[in-house]
């Protein structure tokens, strides 16, 4: 189980070091790929192109990806996702949507934590992972996998969020709508990972919340989110 992580050189070195420390502690192998930051759209496309190139060159049965602001915290659940993708010739990823777009109700396996079977990618027609526009609808990085799978009926799995840490004052409901499922926001806890989401906040300084969650994992402490992703509890 080998992961690949893309990042740009305008991010602070502390972020990269934190990510490496957590991955080493959890016990996963990560290959890091850095590119120069030019402007947003170019980097957005470069991320997907990098993922596509890894799919083309990697020889393992399942190719794994982690975003630089996505911390692993549960190796057992990572291993489950890997094995499920391999056994079912498919893919597994964190549930996400583009909450400000017309496809708000379409949840997909996001690039933040993604396991893609080589055979499954072949079944889907070996699509490029880069974002693009379909009419006036934005298709996010790696979202094409879920769209293609929905079209041909290929089963896949989403890892749904459990909780999140910070509300978004720019949103009417102070958080992001995850389609018909519930809510999520800055610092979203998933079954295997913790995704900060607001990478732009790292350009000025390392957020205290990020440091807290890094220390939670390194200290073998369970991450307890500030808010539930669901409007009800068990």
N, C-alpha and C positions, 0 to 999 in steps of 0.2 A: 504494500500500500504506500505509494509514493505520490506526494502532492506537488503542485506547481503554483507559485504565487507571483503575480505581476504587480509591479509598482513603478512609480515615477520618481525621478531624482530630486524633485522639489519637496519631498516629504522629509521630515526630521529623522535623523539616524536613530534616535531613541525609539521611534515607532517600529522600525525594522528590528532593532535589537530586542524589544519587548516581544514581538511576534516570534522571533527565533527562540527566545528563552522558554516561552509557553509551549511551543511545538516540541522542543527538546524535552521538556518536563513531561508532556503527555506521551512522548515516545513515538513521534511520527517523523518521517523523512520528508523534507521540503526543499525543492529547488527554487531559488529566487531569480527572477528576471526583471532587470531594471531598464527603463527607457527614459530618454530625455523628455522633459515636459516642454511642449511647444504651445499648444492651445487645446482647449477642452475637447472639441470634436475629434481632433486627430488622435488624442490619447484614448478617447472612448472607442474609436475604431481599432486602435492598436491592441487594446486588451483582447478583443474578440479574435483578431488575426493571430495573436500569440497563442490563444487557446486552440485555434484550428491547427496551427503548425505543430503543437504538442500532440494533438490527436493523430496527426499524420506520421509523426516520427516515433512515438512511444510504442514499445513492444509488449507492455503488460496488457492483460485482458481488460483491465479497468483503469481509466485515467482519472486522477483526482485533482481538484482545484480548490484553492482557498484564497479569498481576498486578503489583502494586507491588513485590513481593519476587522478581520474575522478570526476570533481566537477559538481554537479547539479546547473543549473542557471535558469531554467524555469519549475516551478511546473505544469503549465497548460499542457505543452507538455509531461511531465512525466505521468500525469494522462491520457492523450490521449492514450499513448502507453499501459498503464495498461488496459484500457477499451477495446482497440482494440484486445489485446491478449486474454482477457477474452471472449469477444463477438464472436471471430472467432476460439476459441480453438487452438490458435497458439502461435506465439512469435514475439517480436519486439526487434530490437537491433541496435546499432551504426554500420554503414557500414564500413567494413574493409577488407583488403586482406593481404596475405603474399607476399609483393611486390618483394622479391628476390627469390621466388620459381616459379616452373613451373605452379602453379595454380594462377598466378598473376591476371588473368582475372576473377577469381571466387570471387565475393564479398559475404560476409556472415555477419550474425548478431553476433557481437563480444561480448565478456564477459564484456567489459568495462562498458556498460550500457545495461542490458538485462532483458526483461520481458518474462517469460515463463509460459504459461498456463499448469496446471497440466494435463488437458485432452489432450492438444496438445502433451505434452511429452509422454503420454500414446499411442497416435496415432502413434508417431514416433518410438515406441518400447522401450521407457525408456532408451535411450543410455547414456553411461557414458560421462561426459563432458571433460574428460582428453584428452590432446593432444596425437597424435600417428602418426606413419608413414604408409602411404598406398603406398607400393612400395618405390619409392624415393621421394614421395611427402609428405611434412609435413602438417598434419591436426592440426590446432590450437585449443586451449581451446574453447569448445562450438561450434566449426565450424561444428561438426557432425550434429547439428540440421538443419542447412541450407542444407547440403548435403542430408540428409534423406528427408527433405521436397521437395527438387528438384526432388528426385527420385520418390516420390509418388504423387507429384502435390499438396502438401499442401501450400496454400498461406501464406506468412508471409510478414513482413514489415521491411525495413531498414530505419534508420534515416541517411540521407546523410550529409556529412560535408559542412560547409558554408565557412570557412576560416581557416588559420593556421598562427602561429606566427614566427616560425624560419625555415630557410632553412637548408638543410643537405649538407655540403660541400663534403661529401664522395660520394654523388650521382652525376651522370653526369649532371642531370638536376636540381640539388640543392634542390630536394624535392622527395617525394615518389609518385609513380604512383598508383592511386586507380583504377586499371583495366582500363576499357574504360570510366570511369566517369570523372576523372580529377586528381587533386593532393591533397596531405595532408602532414603534417609534425609535428614537435614538437609543441605542443600547438594547437591542432585542435579543432575548435568550431563546435559543433553539435547543432541541434535544442533544445535539452534539457540539454546538458552537455558540459563540456570543458575537453578534455582529453589531459594531458600533454605528455603521451607516453614514455618519456625517464626516467623511474623510476631509472635507474642507476645513474643519475645525483644527486639524493637526498642523496646518501651515503656519500658524502663529505660535502655538505652544501645545504641549501634550495635555489634553483635558484630564482633570482630576478623576473623573469617572472612569476613564480608560485605565489609569494607573491602579485604581481600586480593583477593577475586574482582573487585571493582570496579576495583582497580588493575591486575589481570591484563588485563582487557579494555582499559582505557585505555592500558596499556603495550604493547598488541599481543602479549601473551604467551598462549600456549596454556594453557588450564586443565587441570591434571592432578589428577584426583580422588584422594582418599586410599584409597578402596575401590572395587572393581569391583562392578557390579550383577549380574554373572553369576558362577557358581561355577567357571567355567573360562575359559581364555584361548586365543587363536589360537596 
